[in-house]
Amino acid sequence: MSLTAVVWATTGSLFSFGLAIVVFRRQLLAMLLGLELMLAAVNVSLVHHAGLFDDAEALAVVALVIAVAAAEAVVGLALILRMRRGGRGADAALLTELQG
């Protein structure tokens, strides 16, 4: 089996597992974990592509995706903490409307 097939299988399974977590879990922290898994799968695929084709732009996109993932994690965790401090649970079913 070639390295490309292994990378595609790995990224496909990581992305599918992350998508299943986002779709089927209702806890916000688990959903955040699923999003991070999907972004990690995209990064693995992009790094493999950059190595195959000597593509510097793909490595720049990887750095951008890492920055977006870090910002998404910070905002998501801040929202979860804000909900917990407000007396509401961190369940996605409780997010039916925005309150200011």
Secondary structure, DSSP 8 states (H G I E B T S, - for coil): --HHHHHHHHHHHHHHHHHHHHHH--BHHHHHHHHHHHHHHHHHHHHHHHHHHT-HHHHHHHHHHHHHHHHHHHHHHHHHHHHHHTT--SBGGG-SS---
